[in-house]
């Protein structure tokens, strides 16, 4: 399975926020989108954390 890229996850998350802000969802859809948003937030947070750790490692090796 291909892992979703940060940019794609962030774009999907922004789309969900727009739908929520515009009241375009019924209660069932809203619940589904909120669950998906939680998954996307975790994915983005994990990718940012991993990238931060990799950068710190690289910078630490250059000293």
C-alpha positions in Angstrom: 0.0 0.0 0.0 1.3 3.4 -0.9 1.5 5.9 2.0 -0.3 9.1 1.5 2.0 12.1 1.0 1.8 15.0 3.4 0.6 17.5 0.7 -2.3 15.2 -0.3 -3.3 14.6 3.4 -3.2 18.3 4.1 -5.3 19.1 1.0 -7.9 16.6 2.0 -8.0 18.0 5.5 -8.5 21.5 4.1 -11.4 20.2 2.0 -13.0 18.6 5.0 -12.7 21.9 6.9 -14.3 23.8 4.1 -17.2 21.3 4.0 -17.7 21.7 7.8 -17.5 25.5 7.6 -20.1 25.6 4.9 -22.6 23.3 6.7 -22.6 21.0 3.6 -22.8 17.8 5.6 -25.6 15.9 7.4 -24.8 14.5 10.8 -23.7 11.1 9.5 -21.4 12.6 6.9 -20.0 15.0 9.5 -19.2 12.2 11.8 -17.4 10.3 9.0 -15.5 13.4 7.9 -14.4 14.2 11.5 -13.1 10.6 11.9 -11.2 11.0 8.6 -9.9 14.4 9.7 -8.5 12.8 12.9 -6.6 10.2 10.8 -5.3 12.9 8.5 -4.1 15.1 11.4 -2.3 12.1 12.9 -0.7 11.3 9.6 0.5 14.9 9.1 1.7 15.2 12.7 3.7 11.9 12.3 5.2 13.0 9.0 6.2 16.4 10.5 7.7 14.8 13.5 9.7 12.3 11.4 11.0 15.0 9.1 12.0 17.1 12.2 13.9 14.2 13.6 15.6 13.5 10.3 16.7 17.2 10.0 18.0 17.3 13.5 20.0 14.1 12.8 21.4 15.6 9.6 22.3 18.8 11.3 23.8 16.9 14.3 26.1 14.9 11.9 27.4 18.1 10.3 28.8 19.5 13.5 
